Amino acid sequence: MHLQDEQLVEAYLERGDQRAFGALVERHQERVYGYLMGMVRDPDVANDLFQETFLRVIAALQKRRGSYTRQGRWLAWVMRIARNAALDYLRSRKKWQDVTSADDEDGASFWERLPDTGALAADEALHRAEQGAWLAACIDRLPPEQREVLLLRHEAELTFREIAELTGCSINTALGRMRYALLNLRKMMTTAKKKSLAEPATS
């Protein structure tokens, strides 16, 4: 039986069901970790922040602070905690500066153009992996507010309404940041392609 997130949360809150909480973590761990990794670009730090996020989640649930009101999506609430953990880390190292439909289709078409490596030959898979690392480096070069919206949309799969609420901006601003993020990524891709074509071949 597939339980909804809210049912699992209820089981944990009412009965202390650890298996229910474990199911929640397992269900969303890739999204949460993917977002954190995109924010800090360090696997060890991302793993530490992942653990910190769920320690904060447990503390908030056990103390019933009211931050989780059982309204709205569980994942959106967890991502707010993950974002706070990531920003705390980045601010402590002064690597972050605060920045006080068509886009849906645009974002989907961009990511859908990235190939699935599952059926590729080994040499092609290696090439795609290198492309993936290069794409991650390009994402890292985006302005912080654009990078975060892109990660929240792609990695965490939040709606633009949820992203707007999480980051404290309007939906139009969130959409605009996503649009500019994609435009900037495409510019980087075009520039890199032209540079690659202009470079002489090496033996």
Beta strands, then each sheet from edge to edge (+ up, - down):
end
